[in-house]
Amino acid sequence: MTAYAQRERRLLADLLLRLGPDQPTLCEGWTTRDLAAHLVVRDRRPDAAAGAMIPRLHDHGERVRSRTASRPYAEIVHEVRTPPWWSPVSNPLLDEMANTIEFFVHHEDARRGQPDWEPRPLDPAFEAALWRNVRLTGKLVLRRSGLAVTVSSPGYGSFTVGDEPDNTLEGPPGELALFLTGRQAHARVTVVGDALREAKLGL
């Protein structure tokens, strides 16, 4: 099985070094330095990473991320590239499941934060891997939004969330992954339903 998560991690680390620490990303308010620090914390500090989902740990998580971001940039990017074997999200047993979309999306956060970006051509096997993740996480995201939506990706499949959907979302798996993680304005998809464009999406 191709290690897509590892490949996206490596490509993102290469890009972060090329861009330097102060470039914008699609993550609101975050530079490339902030994005790199987030990934290091996610890999190495589960107590702080939990702040993204547990409100009472949010401030702790932000303090740890801020301290991480203050370290030398090359050192931070090296740690993005080389997660520890014991990482709760990046160990060999969970890496592909936990990180294929995570690192694809953050790679695109860095790429599409720059001017004149274009979508990358992705090989069909990688698109299929992204689609498997989109089907799983997309259903969770859309159920939480309260919208009834049919999601389709020509050549890969479709799924519906809710009854009698009046919203439709169509596109390649990678673009759907970006849309469903809250990057609606930067995803090349076809949307029917204004509510879907404005919905708060993401895990």
PyMOL commands that set and color helices and strands:
alter all, ss='L'
color gray80, all
select helices_A, chain A and resi 4-19+32-44+46-52+55-69+73-81+95-112+124-145+173-180+184-186+194-198
alter helices_A, ss='H'
color red, helices_A
select strands_A, chain A and resi 149-153+157-161+167-170+190-192
alter strands_A, ss='S'
color yellow, strands_A
deselect
rebuild
show_as cartoon
